[in-house]
Structures are given as structure tokens and as C-alpha cells.
């Protein structure tokens, strides 16, 4: 079974760039769609975007101006960059595998990123 | 964006109860709806997709129905491990969106 693991800093200063990596094990990243979703503490889920293994992307318009999702097939990893962060970007960030119908079939365990000076 | 409204937001029930959660979409989404279960401190887990198709390994006490703008998730006999928060998600158009969640707690 495919497993996903998020990694990256747990604390980011306001106005700086949040950077997370998702490492995929137990399967190849050279297929499927790969997505990021976030969840502010005590709140609901927000879809950030996805990247297809070929490199094509689709982002949530609410974040599109600040988000970049990239993929490194040689490392079986994909990454999230969110720039100009504010306290409103404090959340648990999940990486996930999405099937062709956009169902989120497997999730990473999530990583809490706090935006604070 | 398509808005999803779940009701109720909070539900208190007993083991063995039949529980129904509703998800209403701001516009028609055919059957492009999924349901997820999330337990505290854990990632969500897919339960149902295509509005009514049970994900492999999910107990048959879970069922989904609906199409267009109104959908339901039913748990036929609530078990202790079912106390969690449930989210619907629309897969019809971008951006993908989620409902606000329904927290099911023990009465």
C-alpha cells in the first residue's frame, strides 16, 4: 500500500514562504494525481491544488497567486510552496493521492505548520 | 465555487442508533460527491464516492444516497468506532470543496 509522509518546518514567519515535501513510498509517483489539502486548527478542510505526474497543475483560485506545487519523480516526492504567509495559513497540511475522479484515496498523516513571528 | 452545506453540524447519538447526515450543494453536482470520516488527530479516510459507492473495506453499515443537490450519509447502527467528524466533498468542478463537517458524539 502506498504511504505518504509530509516533511518541512513546523514554524514559518509571517511574509515568508511555507515549504513542504511529501515523500511517497510503496508505489511510484509516476502515475496518478498528487494533492495538498489543509485544515486550520479546529476547522474544516480546504483543497489547495493538485499536480499530475506529468507536471500539469490545478490550484484553488483562492490561493493560486501564492501557491506552487511541483514534482520530482526521481525522488518520488512532490512539494508545496506557499509564499507571503500570514497567521491565516496556520493549519495542518496533508498530502494525498487523488484518483482520476478526484477522490482523495490516501492521505498522509499531516503536518502542523504555524505562522508566527 | 460550489458551496456544500452539511447538517447538522453536531449530532449526539447512542451506540446502535441510526444516524443520517445531509449535504446540500449550491448547484447540481450529479453524483460527484464523496464522504470522509476523520477521527481526532488523524487524517480523513474515504468512506463513499460517487455519492453511493462504498470504498473497499468500509463496513456495510455506512451508505450514501442522493444526486443533484441533496445527499445523505447514513450509518445504520452506530458503533463506538464511528464517533468522528464526517465531511462531504464535491468532485464536480474546480475548486474542489468540502462541507463544514458533522461531528458525531456519544450521547
HADDOCK unambig.tbl for C-alpha pairs under 7 A between the chains (distance, minus, plus):
assign (segid A and resid 44 and name CA) (segid B and resid 100 and name CA) 5.54 0.50 0.50
assign (segid A and resid 44 and name CA) (segid B and resid 101 and name CA) 6.55 0.50 0.50
assign (segid A and resid 45 and name CA) (segid B and resid 98 and name CA) 6.26 0.50 0.50
assign (segid A and resid 46 and name CA) (segid B and resid 97 and name CA) 6.79 0.50 0.50
assign (segid A and resid 46 and name CA) (segid B and resid 98 and name CA) 6.91 0.50 0.50
assign (segid A and resid 47 and name CA) (segid B and resid 96 and name CA) 6.18 0.50 0.50
assign (segid A and resid 47 and name CA) (segid B and resid 97 and name CA) 6.55 0.50 0.50
assign (segid A and resid 60 and name CA) (segid B and resid 95 and name CA) 5.25 0.50 0.50
assign (segid A and resid 102 and name CA) (segid B and resid 91 and name CA) 6.00 0.50 0.50
assign (segid A and resid 103 and name CA) (segid B and resid 34 and name CA) 6.93 0.50 0.50
assign (segid A and resid 103 and name CA) (segid B and resid 49 and name CA) 6.96 0.50 0.50
assign (segid A and resid 104 and name CA) (segid B and resid 46 and name CA) 6.92 0.50 0.50
assign (segid A and resid 105 and name CA) (segid B and resid 46 and name CA) 6.20 0.50 0.50
assign (segid A and resid 107 and name CA) (segid B and resid 43 and name CA) 6.32 0.50 0.50
assign (segid A and resid 108 and name CA) (segid B and resid 43 and name CA) 6.93 0.50 0.50
assign (segid A and resid 109 and name CA) (segid B and resid 42 and name CA) 6.50 0.50 0.50
assign (segid A and resid 109 and name CA) (segid B and resid 43 and name CA) 5.58 0.50 0.50
assign (segid A and resid 110 and name CA) (segid B and resid 43 and name CA) 6.61 0.50 0.50
